[in-house]
């Protein structure tokens, strides 16, 4: 039986070295970002968080991110390797607005997970959901799973492998783009509409016409899925997946988005056709002996 990442029996801290933060501050920081991304920035309360996407004019994603609102700034948390292409695009029109967009590579970012983590946060700061804390924010992602920004790691908590954190993200159906995926997917292909990361009422933003067409005209036939199985070789984001056909042949069907791997045990997220049967059999193109099956997502695609 495959071994999958699971919540520890007590609160553990996880390094999040893949993530980085961008700070947006200044008089126009809210209105500027409102016109750039899929989520409703203006409606986000101080101390709140949301997922979102930053698109090119064709509606293809430069980045997916988690947005945190602090009293004087916004924090955009995203994969580090997206910045080379994404940051210049985000800054493209900033010269016409009063704001500062700055990378915060030294901002502490870490995960907290394990039975009792909700109680630990409540004891430390009196929070039962996402909110402001001293020097930063605590973001509740699920029961007993939190992301902390701006606060030094509490080393009194035992450490857990970072890879397991990303495995928990995959099981939660949360998308994490890598640089190899930039310009490939519209937001609905990574389920942002099901995760509260797209507002269809906020007005115009870059790529908005394409994103709206995908919703109202059914112009999207792909979605993010979670798969579990076995592989004998290392797997990486961008690796190709194949679908078993009834005639015994295999058809290329999508690409790996993110991966957790321990020995031969494998868990991954991938963008695949929406009409896949729950019983579909898949494999990695470079590993013909690999076996993958679909897992149920913890939410409805809507």
C-alpha positions in Angstrom: 0.0 0.0 0.0 1.3 3.5 -0.9 2.4 5.8 1.9 1.1 9.3 1.7 1.9 12.4 3.6 -0.3 13.0 6.6 -0.7 15.4 9.5 1.7 14.6 12.4 0.3 13.6 15.7 1.3 17.0 17.2 2.1 20.5 15.8 5.3 20.5 13.6 6.9 23.3 11.7 7.7 23.1 8.0 10.3 25.2 6.1 8.8 26.7 2.9 11.9 27.4 0.9 10.0 27.2 -2.4 7.9 30.3 -1.5 8.8 33.9 -1.6 6.9 37.1 -1.0 6.2 40.3 -2.8 5.2 43.5 -1.0 2.8 46.0 -2.5 2.5 49.3 -0.6 1.7 52.9 -1.2 -1.5 54.9 -1.8 -2.5 53.0 -4.9 -1.5 49.5 -4.0 -5.1 48.2 -3.6 -6.5 49.8 -6.8 -3.4 48.8 -8.8 -3.5 45.2 -8.0 -7.2 45.1 -8.4 -6.7 45.8 -12.1 -4.0 43.1 -12.5 -5.3 39.9 -10.9 -8.3 37.6 -10.8 -9.3 37.9 -7.2 -11.2 40.8 -5.6 -8.4 42.7 -3.9 -10.7 45.6 -2.8 -13.1 43.2 -1.0 -10.3 41.6 1.0 -10.5 42.7 4.6 -7.4 43.6 6.6 -6.2 40.4 8.1 -7.7 38.4 5.3 -6.3 36.1 2.6 -7.3 34.7 -0.8 -5.9 32.7 -3.6 -5.6 34.4 -7.0 -4.0 34.4 -10.4 -2.0 36.9 -12.4 -2.6 36.5 -16.2 -1.2 37.8 -19.5 -3.7 39.5 -21.9 -4.6 36.1 -23.3 -5.7 34.9 -19.9 -2.7 32.6 -19.4 -1.2 32.5 -16.0 2.1 34.2 -15.1 1.5 33.1 -11.5 -0.8 31.6 -9.0 -0.5 33.1 -5.5 -1.9 33.5 -2.0 -2.6 37.1 -1.2 -2.5 38.5 2.4 -3.8 41.9 3.4 -2.0 43.7 6.2 -2.8 47.2 7.4 -0.3 49.1 5.2 0.5 46.6 2.5 -0.4 43.4 0.5 1.8 40.3 0.6 1.7 38.1 -2.5 3.1 34.6 -1.7 4.2 32.6 -4.7 6.8 30.1 -6.0 10.3 31.7 -6.2 11.0 30.5 -9.7 8.0 32.4 -11.1 9.5 35.8 -10.3 11.9 36.2 -13.3 9.0 36.5 -15.7 6.2 37.4 -13.5 7.6 40.4 -11.6 8.4 42.5 -14.6 4.8 41.9 -15.8 3.4 42.9 -12.5 5.5 46.1 -12.5 4.8 47.0 -16.1 2.2 49.8 -15.4 3.3 50.7 -11.9 5.1 53.8 -13.2 1.6 55.3 -13.6 0.6 54.6 -10.0 1.7 55.5 -6.5 3.0 52.2 -5.2 6.1 50.2 -4.4 6.4 46.6 -5.5 9.3 44.9 -3.7 10.5 41.3 -3.3 10.8 40.3 0.4 13.1 37.3 0.1 14.1 37.5 3.8 10.5 37.5 5.0 10.0 34.3 7.2 7.5 31.9 5.7 6.8 28.6 7.3 4.1 26.0 7.7 2.5 24.6 10.8 0.6 21.3 10.7 -0.3 18.5 13.0 -3.0 17.5 15.5 -3.4 20.4 18.0 -2.2 23.1 15.6 -5.5 25.0 15.8 -5.3 25.0 19.6 -1.6 26.0 19.5 -2.4 29.1 17.4 -5.4 30.0 19.6 -3.1 29.8 22.7 -0.4 31.9 21.1 -2.6 34.7 19.5 -6.2 33.9 20.3 -7.0 33.2 16.6 -9.4 30.6 15.3 -9.1 31.6 11.7 -6.8 33.7 9.5 -5.7 37.0 11.1 -3.0 39.4 12.0 -0.4 38.5 14.5 2.6 40.3 15.9 5.0 41.1 13.0 2.9 39.2 10.4 -0.1 37.0 9.7 -1.3 33.5 10.4 -3.3 31.9 7.6 -5.6 29.0 8.3 -5.5 26.6 5.3 -7.5 23.7 6.8 -8.1 22.1 10.1 -4.8 22.0 12.0 -2.8 23.4 9.1 -1.5 27.0 8.9 0.9 29.2 7.0 2.7 31.8 8.9 4.2 34.9 7.3 6.5 37.5 9.0 7.2 35.6 12.2 10.4 33.7 13.0 10.0 29.9 13.2 9.2 28.7 16.6 12.0 26.1 17.1 10.4 24.7 20.2 8.1 22.8 17.7 9.6 19.7 16.0 10.5 20.0 12.4 8.9 18.1 9.6 10.2 17.6 6.0 9.3 20.4 3.6 8.4 17.8 0.9 5.5 16.6 3.1 4.0 20.1 3.2 3.8 20.1 -0.5 2.3 16.7 -0.5 -0.4 18.0 1.9 -1.0 20.9 -0.6 -1.5 18.3 -3.4 -4.0 16.3 -1.3 -5.9 19.6 -0.7 -6.1 20.2 -4.4 -4.2 23.5 -4.2 -2.3 24.6 -7.3 1.4 25.5 -7.3 2.7 26.6 -10.7 6.4 26.3 -11.6 8.2 28.5 -14.2 7.9 25.6 -16.7 4.1 26.2 -16.6 4.0 29.9 -17.1 1.8 30.9 -20.1 0.3 27.4 -20.3 -3.0 27.5 -18.3 -6.0 29.8 -17.8 -7.0 30.1 -14.1 -9.9 27.6 -14.4 -7.5 24.9 -15.5 -5.9 25.0 -12.1 -9.3 25.2 -10.3 -9.0 28.8 -9.0 -12.7 29.3 -9.6 -13.5 26.4 -7.1 -11.0 27.8 -4.6 -12.3 31.4 -4.4 -9.5 32.7 -6.5 -11.5 34.3 -9.3 -14.1 37.1 -9.0 -16.5 37.3 -11.9 -18.0 40.6 -10.6 -15.0 42.8 -9.8 -14.6 44.4 -13.2 -11.7 44.5 -15.6 -8.2 43.1 -15.1 -5.6 41.7 -17.4 -6.9 38.6 -19.1 -10.4 39.1 -17.7 -12.2 38.7 -21.1 -10.7 35.2 -21.6 -11.4 34.1 -18.0 -15.0 35.3 -18.3 -15.5 33.5 -21.6 -14.2 30.3 -20.1 -17.0 30.5 -17.5 -19.9 31.8 -19.5 -19.3 30.1 -22.8 -17.8 26.9 -21.5 -14.5 27.6 -23.2 -12.5 25.4 -20.9 -12.3 21.6 -20.8 -9.4 21.0 -18.4 -9.0 21.0 -14.6 -6.5 20.2 -11.9 -6.6 16.7 -10.6 -4.8 14.7 -7.9 -3.3 11.3 -8.8 -1.7 8.6 -6.7 0.4 5.6 -7.6 3.9 4.2 -8.2 6.9 5.2 -10.3 10.4 3.7 -10.5 12.0 7.0 -11.7 12.2 10.5 -10.3 9.2 12.7 -11.4 9.3 16.4 -11.9 6.9 19.2 -12.8 6.3 19.3 -16.5 6.7 15.6 -17.0 4.1 14.2 -19.5 1.3 11.9 -18.6 -0.4 9.3 -20.7 -4.0 7.9 -20.6 -4.8 4.2 -21.2 -7.2 3.8 -24.1 -9.7 0.9 -24.6 -7.7 -0.5 -27.5 -4.6 -0.9 -25.4 -2.8 2.1 -26.7 -1.8 5.2 -24.6 -2.6 8.8 -25.4 -0.7 11.9 -24.1 -3.2 13.7 -21.8 -1.5 16.3 -19.6 1.5 17.5 -17.6 2.6 17.1 -14.0 2.0 20.3 -12.1 3.5 19.4 -8.7 4.8 16.2 -7.1 5.5 14.4 -3.8 7.6 11.3 -4.1 9.0 8.9 -1.5 10.7 5.8 -2.9 8.3 4.4 -5.5 5.3 6.0 -3.8 4.0 9.0 -5.8 1.4 11.7 -5.4 1.0 14.4 -7.9 -1.2 17.2 -9.3 -1.8 17.5 -13.0 -3.9 19.5 -15.5 -6.0 17.0 -17.3 -9.2 16.8 -19.4 -12.4 17.3 -17.4 -14.1 14.3 -18.9 -11.8 11.7 -17.4 -13.6 8.8 -15.9 -12.9 8.2 -12.2 -11.6 4.8 -13.1 -9.1 6.2 -15.7 -5.6 4.6 -15.7 -2.6 6.8 -16.3 1.1 6.6 -16.4 4.2 8.7 -16.9 5.4 8.9 -20.4 9.0 8.4 -19.4 8.2 5.4 -17.1 5.9 2.9 -18.9 5.7 0.7 -15.8 4.3 3.5 -13.6 0.7 3.3 -12.5 -1.5 6.3 -11.5 -5.1 6.6 -10.5 -7.3 9.6 -9.8 -8.0 10.7 -6.2 -11.1 12.6 -5.3 -10.7 16.3 -4.8 -11.8 17.8 -1.4 -14.0 20.3 -3.2 -16.4 20.5 -6.2 -15.2 22.0 -9.4 -18.5 23.8 -9.8 
